[in-house]
Amino acid sequence: MNCYTKMFVFTTILLLGLHQIYASRPLEEEQWLHKNLIIQSLQRGTVRGSQKNPCSTVPGRSRGRCILTQKNFAGHVAHATPSF
């Protein structure tokens, strides 16, 4: 085999194997968490109080105006592959 062919095959196998490595977690992860690591933490922002939902589907209860921008639609959701 040519040197470039061997390098191409090795690189291809290496790149295909990285897909499985991305899903793994390091061993002894709990010990890593308890070490003196510098982790940035942000302060919590203000939380608004709960309000009535104008888009409610309860008859006679929704007196507000529900526009399309207030509705939450999920688009392009990644579904899990079947396990069978």
mmCIF file of the N, C-alpha and C atoms, coordinates in Angstrom:
data_MODEL
# 
_entry.id   MODEL 
# 
loop_
_atom_site.group_PDB 
_atom_site.id 
_atom_site.type_symbol 
_atom_site.label_atom_id 
_atom_site.label_alt_id 
_atom_site.label_comp_id 
_atom_site.label_asym_id 
_atom_site.label_entity_id 
_atom_site.label_seq_id 
_atom_site.pdbx_PDB_ins_code 
_atom_site.Cartn_x 
_atom_site.Cartn_y 
_atom_site.Cartn_z 
_atom_site.occupancy 
_atom_site.B_iso_or_equiv 
_atom_site.pdbx_formal_charge 
_atom_site.auth_seq_id 
_atom_site.auth_comp_id 
_atom_site.auth_asym_id 
_atom_site.auth_atom_id 
_atom_site.pdbx_PDB_model_num 
ATOM 1   N N  . MET A 1 1  ? 0.833   -1.186 0.000  1.00 0.00 ? 1  MET A N  1 
ATOM 2   C CA . MET A 1 1  ? 0.000   0.000  0.000  1.00 0.00 ? 1  MET A CA 1 
ATOM 3   C C  . MET A 1 1  ? 0.878   1.249  0.000  1.00 0.00 ? 1  MET A C  1 
ATOM 4   N N  . ASN A 1 2  ? 0.352   2.242  -0.603 1.00 0.00 ? 2  ASN A N  1 
ATOM 5   C CA . ASN A 1 2  ? 1.040   3.521  -0.655 1.00 0.00 ? 2  ASN A CA 1 
ATOM 6   C C  . ASN A 1 2  ? 1.013   4.172  0.733  1.00 0.00 ? 2  ASN A C  1 
ATOM 7   N N  . CYS A 1 3  ? 1.973   5.013  1.022  1.00 0.00 ? 3  CYS A N  1 
ATOM 8   C CA . CYS A 1 3  ? 2.048   5.693  2.322  1.00 0.00 ? 3  CYS A CA 1 
ATOM 9   C C  . CYS A 1 3  ? 0.839   6.596  2.542  1.00 0.00 ? 3  CYS A C  1 
ATOM 10  N N  . TYR A 1 4  ? 0.400   7.275  1.489  1.00 0.00 ? 4  TYR A N  1 
ATOM 11  C CA . TYR A 1 4  ? -0.759  8.164  1.609  1.00 0.00 ? 4  TYR A CA 1 
ATOM 12  C C  . TYR A 1 4  ? -2.046  7.377  1.820  1.00 0.00 ? 4  TYR A C  1 
ATOM 13  N N  . THR A 1 5  ? -2.132  6.205  1.229  1.00 0.00 ? 5  THR A N  1 
ATOM 14  C CA . THR A 1 5  ? -3.314  5.366  1.415  1.00 0.00 ? 5  THR A CA 1 
ATOM 15  C C  . THR A 1 5  ? -3.395  4.891  2.860  1.00 0.00 ? 5  THR A C  1 
ATOM 16  N N  . LYS A 1 6  ? -2.262  4.483  3.411  1.00 0.00 ? 6  LYS A N  1 
ATOM 17  C CA . LYS A 1 6  ? -2.242  4.051  4.809  1.00 0.00 ? 6  LYS A CA 1 
ATOM 18  C C  . LYS A 1 6  ? -2.623  5.199  5.738  1.00 0.00 ? 6  LYS A C  1 
ATOM 19  N N  . MET A 1 7  ? -2.112  6.386  5.446  1.00 0.00 ? 7  MET A N  1 
ATOM 20  C CA . MET A 1 7  ? -2.424  7.546  6.271  1.00 0.00 ? 7  MET A CA 1 
ATOM 21  C C  . MET A 1 7  ? -3.905  7.900  6.176  1.00 0.00 ? 7  MET A C  1 
ATOM 22  N N  . PHE A 1 8  ? -4.470  7.779  4.987  1.00 0.00 ? 8  PHE A N  1 
ATOM 23  C CA . PHE A 1 8  ? -5.894  8.066  4.800  1.00 0.00 ? 8  PHE A CA 1 
ATOM 24  C C  . PHE A 1 8  ? -6.759  7.071  5.569  1.00 0.00 ? 8  PHE A C  1 
ATOM 25  N N  . VAL A 1 9  ? -6.425  5.785  5.490  1.00 0.00 ? 9  VAL A N  1 
ATOM 26  C CA . VAL A 1 9  ? -7.192  4.757  6.200  1.00 0.00 ? 9  VAL A CA 1 
ATOM 27  C C  . VAL A 1 9  ? -7.082  4.968  7.710  1.00 0.00 ? 9  VAL A C  1 
ATOM 28  N N  . PHE A 1 10 ? -5.893  5.246  8.202  1.00 0.00 ? 10 PHE A N  1 
ATOM 29  C CA . PHE A 1 10 ? -5.697  5.482  9.634  1.00 0.00 ? 10 PHE A CA 1 
ATOM 30  C C  . PHE A 1 10 ? -6.482  6.699  10.104 1.00 0.00 ? 10 PHE A C  1 
ATOM 31  N N  . THR A 1 11 ? -6.444  7.783  9.337  1.00 0.00 ? 11 THR A N  1 
ATOM 32  C CA . THR A 1 11 ? -7.168  9.002  9.703  1.00 0.00 ? 11 THR A CA 1 
ATOM 33  C C  . THR A 1 11 ? -8.670  8.766  9.695  1.00 0.00 ? 11 THR A C  1 
ATOM 34  N N  . THR A 1 12 ? -9.154  8.016  8.716  1.00 0.00 ? 12 THR A N  1 
ATOM 35  C CA . THR A 1 12 ? -10.588 7.716  8.637  1.00 0.00 ? 12 THR A CA 1 
ATOM 36  C C  . THR A 1 12 ? -11.041 6.908  9.848  1.00 0.00 ? 12 THR A C  1 
ATOM 37  N N  . ILE A 1 13 ? -10.279 5.890  10.203 1.00 0.00 ? 13 ILE A N  1 
ATOM 38  C CA . ILE A 1 13 ? -10.635 5.066  11.365 1.00 0.00 ? 13 ILE A CA 1 
ATOM 39  C C  . ILE A 1 13 ? -10.587 5.900  12.644 1.00 0.00 ? 13 ILE A C  1 
ATOM 40  N N  . LEU A 1 14 ? -9.595  6.756  12.750 1.00 0.00 ? 14 LEU A N  1 
ATOM 41  C CA . LEU A 1 14 ? -9.474  7.615  13.928 1.00 0.00 ? 14 LEU A CA 1 
ATOM 42  C C  . LEU A 1 14 ? -10.665 8.559  14.052 1.00 0.00 ? 14 LEU A C  1 
ATOM 43  N N  . LEU A 1 15 ? -11.058 9.186  12.958 1.00 0.00 ? 15 LEU A N  1 
ATOM 44  C CA . LEU A 1 15 ? -12.179 10.128 13.005 1.00 0.00 ? 15 LEU A CA 1 
ATOM 45  C C  . LEU A 1 15 ? -13.501 9.431  13.280 1.00 0.00 ? 15 LEU A C  1 
ATOM 46  N N  . LEU A 1 16 ? -13.689 8.226  12.755 1.00 0.00 ? 16 LEU A N  1 
ATOM 47  C CA . LEU A 1 16 ? -14.920 7.490  13.031 1.00 0.00 ? 16 LEU A CA 1 
ATOM 48  C C  . LEU A 1 16 ? -14.971 7.025  14.488 1.00 0.00 ? 16 LEU A C  1 
ATOM 49  N N  . GLY A 1 17 ? -13.833 6.767  15.087 1.00 0.00 ? 17 GLY A N  1 
ATOM 50  C CA . GLY A 1 17 ? -13.780 6.350  16.482 1.00 0.00 ? 17 GLY A CA 1 
ATOM 51  C C  . GLY A 1 17 ? -14.017 7.491  17.451 1.00 0.00 ? 17 GLY A C  1 
ATOM 52  N N  . LEU A 1 18 ? -13.772 8.727  17.042 1.00 0.00 ? 18 LEU A N  1 
ATOM 53  C CA . LEU A 1 18 ? -13.970 9.873  17.929 1.00 0.00 ? 18 LEU A CA 1 
ATOM 54  C C  . LEU A 1 18 ? -15.434 10.086 18.278 1.00 0.00 ? 18 LEU A C  1 
ATOM 55  N N  . HIS A 1 19 ? -16.331 9.643  17.426 1.00 0.00 ? 19 HIS A N  1 
ATOM 56  C CA . HIS A 1 19 ? -17.763 9.815  17.680 1.00 0.00 ? 19 HIS A CA 1 
ATOM 57  C C  . HIS A 1 19 ? -18.160 9.131  18.990 1.00 0.00 ? 19 HIS A C  1 
ATOM 58  N N  . GLN A 1 20 ? -17.605 7.970  19.268 1.00 0.00 ? 20 GLN A N  1 
ATOM 59  C CA . GLN A 1 20 ? -17.922 7.260  20.498 1.00 0.00 ? 20 GLN A CA 1 
ATOM 60  C C  . GLN A 1 20 ? -17.235 7.892  21.701 1.00 0.00 ? 20 GLN A C  1 
ATOM 61  N N  . ILE A 1 21 ? -16.088 8.487  21.509 1.00 0.00 ? 21 ILE A N  1 
ATOM 62  C CA . ILE A 1 21 ? -15.362 9.110  22.614 1.00 0.00 ? 21 ILE A CA 1 
ATOM 63  C C  . ILE A 1 21 ? -16.104 10.339 23.121 1.00 0.00 ? 21 ILE A C  1 
ATOM 64  N N  . TYR A 1 22 ? -16.768 11.063 22.239 1.00 0.00 ? 22 TYR A N  1 
ATOM 65  C CA . TYR A 1 22 ? -17.492 12.263 22.645 1.00 0.00 ? 22 TYR A CA 1 
ATOM 66  C C  . TYR A 1 22 ? -18.598 11.951 23.648 1.00 0.00 ? 22 TYR A C  1 
ATOM 67  N N  . ALA A 1 23 ? -19.158 10.757 23.599 1.00 0.00 ? 23 ALA A N  1 
ATOM 68  C CA . ALA A 1 23 ? -20.271 10.395 24.472 1.00 0.00 ? 23 ALA A CA 1 
ATOM 69  C C  . ALA A 1 23 ? -19.808 9.868  25.824 1.00 0.00 ? 23 ALA A C  1 
ATOM 70  N N  . SER A 1 24 ? -18.522 9.689  26.023 1.00 0.00 ? 24 SER A N  1 
ATOM 71  C CA . SER A 1 24 ? -18.040 9.119  27.274 1.00 0.00 ? 24 SER A CA 1 
ATOM 72  C C  . SER A 1 24 ? -17.760 10.203 28.306 1.00 0.00 ? 24 SER A C  1 
ATOM 73  N N  . ARG A 1 25 ? -17.754 9.791  29.562 1.00 0.00 ? 25 ARG A N  1 
ATOM 74  C CA . ARG A 1 25 ? -17.404 10.693 30.660 1.00 0.00 ? 25 ARG A CA 1 
ATOM 75  C C  . ARG A 1 25 ? -16.117 10.184 31.300 1.00 0.00 ? 25 ARG A C  1 
ATOM 76  N N  . PRO A 1 26 ? -15.293 11.076 31.805 1.00 0.00 ? 26 PRO A N  1 
ATOM 77  C CA . PRO A 1 26 ? -14.040 10.620 32.419 1.00 0.00 ? 26 PRO A CA 1 
ATOM 78  C C  . PRO A 1 26 ? -14.301 9.871  33.721 1.00 0.00 ? 26 PRO A C  1 
ATOM 79  N N  . LEU A 1 27 ? -13.433 8.915  34.020 1.00 0.00 ? 27 LEU A N  1 
ATOM 80  C CA . LEU A 1 27 ? -13.534 8.197  35.284 1.00 0.00 ? 27 LEU A CA 1 
ATOM 81  C C  . LEU A 1 27 ? -13.134 9.127  36.421 1.00 0.00 ? 27 LEU A C  1 
ATOM 82  N N  . GLU A 1 28 ? -13.602 8.823  37.577 1.00 0.00 ? 28 GLU A N  1 
ATOM 83  C CA . GLU A 1 28 ? -13.319 9.613  38.777 1.00 0.00 ? 28 GLU A CA 1 
ATOM 84  C C  . GLU A 1 28 ? -13.760 11.060 38.606 1.00 0.00 ? 28 GLU A C  1 
ATOM 85  N N  . GLU A 1 29 ? -14.907 11.250 38.003 1.00 0.00 ? 29 GLU A N  1 
ATOM 86  C CA . GLU A 1 29 ? -15.426 12.597 37.761 1.00 0.00 ? 29 GLU A CA 1 
ATOM 87  C C  . GLU A 1 29 ? -15.737 13.318 39.066 1.00 0.00 ? 29 GLU A C  1 
ATOM 88  N N  . GLU A 1 30 ? -16.200 12.577 40.062 1.00 0.00 ? 30 GLU A N  1 
ATOM 89  C CA . GLU A 1 30 ? -16.537 13.192 41.341 1.00 0.00 ? 30 GLU A CA 1 
ATOM 90  C C  . GLU A 1 30 ? -15.300 13.805 41.997 1.00 0.00 ? 30 GLU A C  1 
ATOM 91  N N  . GLN A 1 31 ? -14.159 13.155 41.870 1.00 0.00 ? 31 GLN A N  1 
ATOM 92  C CA . GLN A 1 31 ? -12.940 13.690 42.470 1.00 0.00 ? 31 GLN A CA 1 
ATOM 93  C C  . GLN A 1 31 ? -12.520 14.972 41.768 1.00 0.00 ? 31 GLN A C  1 
ATOM 94  N N  . TRP A 1 32 ? -12.731 15.060 40.484 1.00 0.00 ? 32 TRP A N  1 
ATOM 95  C CA . TRP A 1 32 ? -12.391 16.271 39.735 1.00 0.00 ? 32 TRP A CA 1 
ATOM 96  C C  . TRP A 1 32 ? -13.241 17.445 40.198 1.00 0.00 ? 32 TRP A C  1 
ATOM 97  N N  . LEU A 1 33 ? -14.479 17.169 40.554 1.00 0.00 ? 33 LEU A N  1 
ATOM 98  C CA . LEU A 1 33 ? -15.373 18.243 40.967 1.00 0.00 ? 33 LEU A CA 1 
ATOM 99  C C  . LEU A 1 33 ? -14.972 18.832 42.315 1.00 0.00 ? 33 LEU A C  1 
ATOM 100 N N  . HIS A 1 34 ? -14.373 18.029 43.179 1.00 0.00 ? 34 HIS A N  1 
ATOM 101 C CA . HIS A 1 34 ? -14.034 18.493 44.521 1.00 0.00 ? 34 HIS A CA 1 
ATOM 102 C C  . HIS A 1 34 ? -12.653 19.143 44.605 1.00 0.00 ? 34 HIS A C  1 
ATOM 103 N N  . LYS A 1 35 ? -11.892 19.124 43.531 1.00 0.00 ? 35 LYS A N  1 
ATOM 104 C CA . LYS A 1 35 ? -10.585 19.783 43.540 1.00 0.00 ? 35 LYS A CA 1 
ATOM 105 C C  . LYS A 1 35 ? -10.786 21.291 43.507 1.00 0.00 ? 35 LYS A C  1 
ATOM 106 N N  . ASN A 1 36 ? -9.734  22.017 43.820 1.00 0.00 ? 36 ASN A N  1 
ATOM 107 C CA . ASN A 1 36 ? -9.799  23.478 43.840 1.00 0.00 ? 36 ASN A CA 1 
ATOM 108 C C  . ASN A 1 36 ? -9.754  24.019 42.416 1.00 0.00 ? 36 ASN A C  1 
ATOM 109 N N  . LEU A 1 37 ? -10.848 23.969 41.743 1.00 0.00 ? 37 LEU A N  1 
ATOM 110 C CA . LEU A 1 37 ? -10.939 24.482 40.386 1.00 0.00 ? 37 LEU A CA 1 
ATOM 111 C C  . LEU A 1 37 ? -11.562 25.869 40.417 1.00 0.00 ? 37 LEU A C  1 
ATOM 112 N N  . ILE A 1 38 ? -11.108 26.708 39.555 1.00 0.00 ? 38 ILE A N  1 
ATOM 113 C CA . ILE A 1 38 ? -11.675 28.054 39.459 1.00 0.00 ? 38 ILE A CA 1 
ATOM 114 C C  . ILE A 1 38 ? -12.813 27.992 38.443 1.00 0.00 ? 38 ILE A C  1 
ATOM 115 N N  . ILE A 1 39 ? -14.016 28.156 38.932 1.00 0.00 ? 39 ILE A N  1 
ATOM 116 C CA . ILE A 1 39 ? -15.195 28.087 38.077 1.00 0.00 ? 39 ILE A CA 1 
ATOM 117 C C  . ILE A 1 39 ? -15.914 29.423 38.161 1.00 0.00 ? 39 ILE A C  1 
ATOM 118 N N  . GLN A 1 40 ? -16.245 29.963 37.016 1.00 0.00 ? 40 GLN A N  1 
ATOM 119 C CA . GLN A 1 40 ? -16.949 31.244 36.983 1.00 0.00 ? 40 GLN A CA 1 
ATOM 120 C C  . GLN A 1 40 ? -18.414 31.011 37.332 1.00 0.00 ? 40 GLN A C  1 
ATOM 121 N N  . SER A 1 41 ? -18.943 31.824 38.216 1.00 0.00 ? 41 SER A N  1 
ATOM 122 C CA . SER A 1 41 ? -20.356 31.740 38.546 1.00 0.00 ? 41 SER A CA 1 
ATOM 123 C C  . SER A 1 41 ? -20.969 33.120 38.401 1.00 0.00 ? 41 SER A C  1 
ATOM 124 N N  . LEU A 1 42 ? -22.163 33.160 37.882 1.00 0.00 ? 42 LEU A N  1 
ATOM 125 C CA . LEU A 1 42 ? -22.862 34.416 37.662 1.00 0.00 ? 42 LEU A CA 1 
ATOM 126 C C  . LEU A 1 42 ? -23.958 34.580 38.698 1.00 0.00 ? 42 LEU A C  1 
ATOM 127 N N  . GLN A 1 43 ? -24.257 35.826 39.041 1.00 0.00 ? 43 GLN A N  1 
ATOM 128 C CA . GLN A 1 43 ? -25.330 36.087 39.985 1.00 0.00 ? 43 GLN A CA 1 
ATOM 129 C C  . GLN A 1 43 ? -26.672 35.836 39.310 1.00 0.00 ? 43 GLN A C  1 
ATOM 130 N N  . ARG A 1 44 ? -27.624 35.450 40.111 1.00 0.00 ? 44 ARG A N  1 
ATOM 131 C CA . ARG A 1 44 ? -28.949 35.165 39.596 1.00 0.00 ? 44 ARG A CA 1 
ATOM 132 C C  . ARG A 1 44 ? -29.667 36.465 39.286 1.00 0.00 ? 44 ARG A C  1 
ATOM 133 N N  . GLY A 1 45 ? -30.345 36.500 38.166 1.00 0.00 ? 45 GLY A N  1 
ATOM 134 C CA . GLY A 1 45 ? -31.097 37.686 37.776 1.00 0.00 ? 45 GLY A CA 1 
ATOM 135 C C  . GLY A 1 45 ? -32.443 37.746 38.473 1.00 0.00 ? 45 GLY A C  1 
ATOM 136 N N  . THR A 1 46 ? -33.179 38.801 38.209 1.00 0.00 ? 46 THR A N  1 
ATOM 137 C CA . THR A 1 46 ? -34.492 38.964 38.823 1.00 0.00 ? 46 THR A CA 1 
ATOM 138 C C  . THR A 1 46 ? -35.484 37.998 38.196 1.00 0.00 ? 46 THR A C  1 
ATOM 139 N N  . VAL A 1 47 ? -36.414 37.548 39.003 1.00 0.00 ? 47 VAL A N  1 
ATOM 140 C CA . VAL A 1 47 ? -37.427 36.604 38.558 1.00 0.00 ? 47 VAL A CA 1 
ATOM 141 C C  . VAL A 1 47 ? -38.771 37.302 38.590 1.00 0.00 ? 47 VAL A C  1 
ATOM 142 N N  . ARG A 1 48 ? -39.467 37.276 37.453 1.00 0.00 ? 48 ARG A N  1 
ATOM 143 C CA . ARG A 1 48 ? -40.796 37.884 37.409 1.00 0.00 ? 48 ARG A CA 1 
ATOM 144 C C  . ARG A 1 48 ? -41.806 36.981 38.111 1.00 0.00 ? 48 ARG A C  1 
ATOM 145 N N  . GLY A 1 49 ? -42.811 37.599 38.690 1.00 0.00 ? 49 GLY A N  1 
ATOM 146 C CA . GLY A 1 49 ? -43.875 36.836 39.317 1.00 0.00 ? 49 GLY A CA 1 
ATOM 147 C C  . GLY A 1 49 ? -44.748 36.167 38.270 1.00 0.00 ? 49 GLY A C  1 
ATOM 148 N N  . SER A 1 50 ? -45.506 35.182 38.690 1.00 0.00 ? 50 SER A N  1 
ATOM 149 C CA . SER A 1 50 ? -46.366 34.485 37.741 1.00 0.00 ? 50 SER A CA 1 
ATOM 150 C C  . SER A 1 50 ? -47.535 35.376 37.340 1.00 0.00 ? 50 SER A C  1 
ATOM 151 N N  . GLN A 1 51 ? -47.950 35.247 36.098 1.00 0.00 ? 51 GLN A N  1 
ATOM 152 C CA . GLN A 1 51 ? -49.049 36.039 35.560 1.00 0.00 ? 51 GLN A CA 1 
ATOM 153 C C  . GLN A 1 51 ? -50.070 35.107 34.931 1.00 0.00 ? 51 GLN A C  1 
ATOM 154 N N  . LYS A 1 52 ? -51.259 35.645 34.684 1.00 0.00 ? 52 LYS A N  1 
ATOM 155 C CA . LYS A 1 52 ? -52.276 34.862 34.003 1.00 0.00 ? 52 LYS A CA 1 
ATOM 156 C C  . LYS A 1 52 ? -51.851 34.648 32.562 1.00 0.00 ? 52 LYS A C  1 
ATOM 157 N N  . ASN A 1 53 ? -52.161 33.505 32.037 1.00 0.00 ? 53 ASN A N  1 
ATOM 158 C CA . ASN A 1 53 ? -51.831 33.179 30.661 1.00 0.00 ? 53 ASN A CA 1 
ATOM 159 C C  . ASN A 1 53 ? -52.992 33.602 29.762 1.00 0.00 ? 53 ASN A C  1 
ATOM 160 N N  . PRO A 1 54 ? -52.799 34.584 28.869 1.00 0.00 ? 54 PRO A N  1 
ATOM 161 C CA . PRO A 1 54 ? -53.891 34.992 27.991 1.00 0.00 ? 54 PRO A CA 1 
ATOM 162 C C  . PRO A 1 54 ? -54.200 33.951 26.931 1.00 0.00 ? 54 PRO A C  1 
ATOM 163 N N  . CYS A 1 55 ? -53.322 33.000 26.733 1.00 0.00 ? 55 CYS A N  1 
ATOM 164 C CA . CYS A 1 55 ? -53.528 31.969 25.707 1.00 0.00 ? 55 CYS A CA 1 
ATOM 165 C C  . CYS A 1 55 ? -54.161 30.715 26.294 1.00 0.00 ? 55 CYS A C  1 
ATOM 166 N N  . SER A 1 56 ? -54.802 30.822 27.433 1.00 0.00 ? 56 SER A N  1 
ATOM 167 C CA . SER A 1 56 ? -55.398 29.670 28.091 1.00 0.00 ? 56 SER A CA 1 
ATOM 168 C C  . SER A 1 56 ? -56.515 29.088 27.243 1.00 0.00 ? 56 SER A C  1 
ATOM 169 N N  . THR A 1 57 ? -56.676 27.773 27.327 1.00 0.00 ? 57 THR A N  1 
ATOM 170 C CA . THR A 1 57 ? -57.725 27.107 26.557 1.00 0.00 ? 57 THR A CA 1 
ATOM 171 C C  . THR A 1 57 ? -58.959 26.806 27.400 1.00 0.00 ? 57 THR A C  1 
ATOM 172 N N  . VAL A 1 58 ? -59.010 27.306 28.623 1.00 0.00 ? 58 VAL A N  1 
ATOM 173 C CA . VAL A 1 58 ? -60.167 27.091 29.475 1.00 0.00 ? 58 VAL A CA 1 
ATOM 174 C C  . VAL A 1 58 ? -61.279 28.022 28.997 1.00 0.00 ? 58 VAL A C  1 
ATOM 175 N N  . PRO A 1 59 ? -62.457 27.491 28.650 1.00 0.00 ? 59 PRO A N  1 
ATOM 176 C CA . PRO A 1 59 ? -63.539 28.342 28.142 1.00 0.00 ? 59 PRO A CA 1 
ATOM 177 C C  . PRO A 1 59 ? -63.987 29.365 29.182 1.00 0.00 ? 59 PRO A C  1 
ATOM 178 N N  . GLY A 1 60 ? -64.183 30.600 28.737 1.00 0.00 ? 60 GLY A N  1 
ATOM 179 C CA . GLY A 1 60 ? -64.665 31.657 29.602 1.00 0.00 ? 60 GLY A CA 1 
ATOM 180 C C  . GLY A 1 60 ? -63.598 32.270 30.485 1.00 0.00 ? 60 GLY A C  1 
ATOM 181 N N  . ARG A 1 61 ? -62.402 31.764 30.467 1.00 0.00 ? 61 ARG A N  1 
ATOM 182 C CA . ARG A 1 61 ? -61.338 32.273 31.327 1.00 0.00 ? 61 ARG A CA 1 
ATOM 183 C C  . ARG A 1 61 ? -60.332 33.149 30.573 1.00 0.00 ? 61 ARG A C  1 
ATOM 184 N N  . SER A 1 62 ? -60.189 32.947 29.280 1.00 0.00 ? 62 SER A N  1 
ATOM 185 C CA . SER A 1 62 ? -59.169 33.703 28.546 1.00 0.00 ? 62 SER A CA 1 
ATOM 186 C C  . SER A 1 62 ? -59.777 34.996 28.020 1.00 0.00 ? 62 SER A C  1 
ATOM 187 N N  . ARG A 1 63 ? -59.417 36.096 28.623 1.00 0.00 ? 63 ARG A N  1 
ATOM 188 C CA . ARG A 1 63 ? -59.916 37.398 28.187 1.00 0.00 ? 63 ARG A CA 1 
ATOM 189 C C  . ARG A 1 63 ? -58.808 38.208 27.522 1.00 0.00 ? 63 ARG A C  1 
ATOM 190 N N  . GLY A 1 64 ? -57.605 37.679 27.525 1.00 0.00 ? 64 GLY A N  1 
ATOM 191 C CA . GLY A 1 64 ? -56.483 38.381 26.920 1.00 0.00 ? 64 GLY A CA 1 
ATOM 192 C C  . GLY A 1 64 ? -56.372 38.082 25.436 1.00 0.00 ? 64 GLY A C  1 
ATOM 193 N N  . ARG A 1 65 ? -55.473 38.771 24.796 1.00 0.00 ? 65 ARG A N  1 
ATOM 194 C CA . ARG A 1 65 ? -55.237 38.566 23.374 1.00 0.00 ? 65 ARG A CA 1 
ATOM 195 C C  . ARG A 1 65 ? -53.998 37.690 23.217 1.00 0.00 ? 65 ARG A C  1 
ATOM 196 N N  . CYS A 1 66 ? -54.106 36.628 22.485 1.00 0.00 ? 66 CYS A N  1 
ATOM 197 C CA . CYS A 1 66 ? -52.997 35.713 22.270 1.00 0.00 ? 66 CYS A CA 1 
ATOM 198 C C  . CYS A 1 66 ? -52.518 35.875 20.834 1.00 0.00 ? 66 CYS A C  1 
ATOM 199 N N  . ILE A 1 67 ? -51.312 36.407 20.678 1.00 0.00 ? 67 ILE A N  1 
ATOM 200 C CA . ILE A 1 67 ? -50.779 36.574 19.332 1.00 0.00 ? 67 ILE A CA 1 
ATOM 201 C C  . ILE A 1 67 ? -49.769 35.470 19.058 1.00 0.00 ? 67 ILE A C  1 
ATOM 202 N N  . LEU A 1 68 ? -49.413 35.307 17.801 1.00 0.00 ? 68 LEU A N  1 
ATOM 203 C CA . LEU A 1 68 ? -48.564 34.196 17.395 1.00 0.00 ? 68 LEU A CA 1 
ATOM 204 C C  . LEU A 1 68 ? -47.185 34.249 18.044 1.00 0.00 ? 68 LEU A C  1 
ATOM 205 N N  . THR A 1 69 ? -46.663 35.436 18.312 1.00 0.00 ? 69 THR A N  1 
ATOM 206 C CA . THR A 1 69 ? -45.328 35.526 18.905 1.00 0.00 ? 69 THR A CA 1 
ATOM 207 C C  . THR A 1 69 ? -45.313 35.051 20.346 1.00 0.00 ? 69 THR A C  1 
ATOM 208 N N  . GLN A 1 70 ? -46.467 34.954 20.990 1.00 0.00 ? 70 GLN A N  1 
ATOM 209 C CA . GLN A 1 70 ? -46.512 34.495 22.370 1.00 0.00 ? 70 GLN A CA 1 
ATOM 210 C C  . GLN A 1 70 ? -46.589 32.983 22.465 1.00 0.00 ? 70 GLN A C  1 
ATOM 211 N N  . LYS A 1 71 ? -46.916 32.316 21.380 1.00 0.00 ? 71 LYS A N  1 
ATOM 212 C CA . LYS A 1 71 ? -47.024 30.866 21.402 1.00 0.00 ? 71 LYS A CA 1 
ATOM 213 C C  . LYS A 1 71 ? -45.644 30.257 21.226 1.00 0.00 ? 71 LYS A C  1 
ATOM 214 N N  . ASN A 1 72 ? -45.395 29.189 21.940 1.00 0.00 ? 72 ASN A N  1 
ATOM 215 C CA . ASN A 1 72 ? -44.108 28.509 21.855 1.00 0.00 ? 72 ASN A CA 1 
ATOM 216 C C  . ASN A 1 72 ? -44.252 27.288 20.959 1.00 0.00 ? 72 ASN A C  1 
ATOM 217 N N  . PHE A 1 73 ? -43.599 27.325 19.822 1.00 0.00 ? 73 PHE A N  1 
ATOM 218 C CA . PHE A 1 73 ? -43.624 26.213 18.891 1.00 0.00 ? 73 PHE A CA 1 
ATOM 219 C C  . PHE A 1 73 ? -42.237 25.597 18.833 1.00 0.00 ? 73 PHE A C  1 
ATOM 220 N N  . ALA A 1 74 ? -42.187 24.289 18.824 1.00 0.00 ? 74 ALA A N  1 
ATOM 221 C CA . ALA A 1 74 ? -40.901 23.600 18.703 1.00 0.00 ? 74 ALA A CA 1 
ATOM 222 C C  . ALA A 1 74 ? -40.684 23.265 17.238 1.00 0.00 ? 74 ALA A C  1 
ATOM 223 N N  . GLY A 1 75 ? -39.564 23.669 16.716 1.00 0.00 ? 75 GLY A N  1 
ATOM 224 C CA . GLY A 1 75 ? -39.251 23.374 15.331 1.00 0.00 ? 75 GLY A CA 1 
ATOM 225 C C  . GLY A 1 75 ? -37.933 22.646 15.224 1.00 0.00 ? 75 GLY A C  1 
ATOM 226 N N  . HIS A 1 76 ? -37.851 21.747 14.297 1.00 0.00 ? 76 HIS A N  1 
ATOM 227 C CA . HIS A 1 76 ? -36.643 20.969 14.038 1.00 0.00 ? 76 HIS A CA 1 
ATOM 228 C C  . HIS A 1 76 ? -36.160 20.264 15.306 1.00 0.00 ? 76 HIS A C  1 
ATOM 229 N N  . VAL A 1 77 ? -37.035 19.518 15.923 1.00 0.00 ? 77 VAL A N  1 
ATOM 230 C CA . VAL A 1 77 ? -36.696 18.813 17.147 1.00 0.00 ? 77 VAL A CA 1 
ATOM 231 C C  . VAL A 1 77 ? -35.953 17.534 16.776 1.00 0.00 ? 77 VAL A C  1 
ATOM 232 N N  . ALA A 1 78 ? -34.852 17.271 17.438 1.00 0.00 ? 78 ALA A N  1 
ATOM 233 C CA . ALA A 1 78 ? -34.086 16.052 17.198 1.00 0.00 ? 78 ALA A CA 1 
ATOM 234 C C  . ALA A 1 78 ? -34.715 14.923 18.000 1.00 0.00 ? 78 ALA A C  1 
ATOM 235 N N  . HIS A 1 79 ? -35.206 13.921 17.310 1.00 0.00 ? 79 HIS A N  1 
ATOM 236 C CA . HIS A 1 79 ? -35.840 12.788 17.972 1.00 0.00 ? 79 HIS A CA 1 
ATOM 237 C C  . HIS A 1 79 ? -34.817 11.683 18.191 1.00 0.00 ? 79 HIS A C  1 
ATOM 238 N N  . ALA A 1 80 ? -34.991 10.950 19.262 1.00 0.00 ? 80 ALA A N  1 
ATOM 239 C CA . ALA A 1 80 ? -34.110 9.823  19.542 1.00 0.00 ? 80 ALA A CA 1 
ATOM 240 C C  . ALA A 1 80 ? -34.404 8.689  18.573 1.00 0.00 ? 80 ALA A C  1 
ATOM 241 N N  . THR A 1 81 ? -33.383 7.943  18.237 1.00 0.00 ? 81 THR A N  1 
ATOM 242 C CA . THR A 1 81 ? -33.569 6.811  17.340 1.00 0.00 ? 81 THR A CA 1 
ATOM 243 C C  . THR A 1 81 ? -34.252 5.683  18.092 1.00 0.00 ? 81 THR A C  1 
ATOM 244 N N  . PRO A 1 82 ? -35.047 4.868  17.400 1.00 0.00 ? 82 PRO A N  1 
ATOM 245 C CA . PRO A 1 82 ? -35.713 3.753  18.071 1.00 0.00 ? 82 PRO A CA 1 
ATOM 246 C C  . PRO A 1 82 ? -34.689 2.773  18.634 1.00 0.00 ? 82 PRO A C  1 
ATOM 247 N N  . SER A 1 83 ? -34.998 2.181  19.770 1.00 0.00 ? 83 SER A N  1 
ATOM 248 C CA . SER A 1 83 ? -34.046 1.288  20.429 1.00 0.00 ? 83 SER A CA 1 
ATOM 249 C C  . SER A 1 83 ? -34.237 -0.169 20.050 1.00 0.00 ? 83 SER A C  1 
ATOM 250 N N  . PHE A 1 84 ? -35.111 -0.461 19.131 1.00 0.00 ? 84 PHE A N  1 
ATOM 251 C CA . PHE A 1 84 ? -35.318 -1.868 18.778 1.00 0.00 ? 84 PHE A CA 1 
ATOM 252 C C  . PHE A 1 84 ? -34.537 -2.284 17.589 1.00 0.00 ? 84 PHE A C  1 
# 
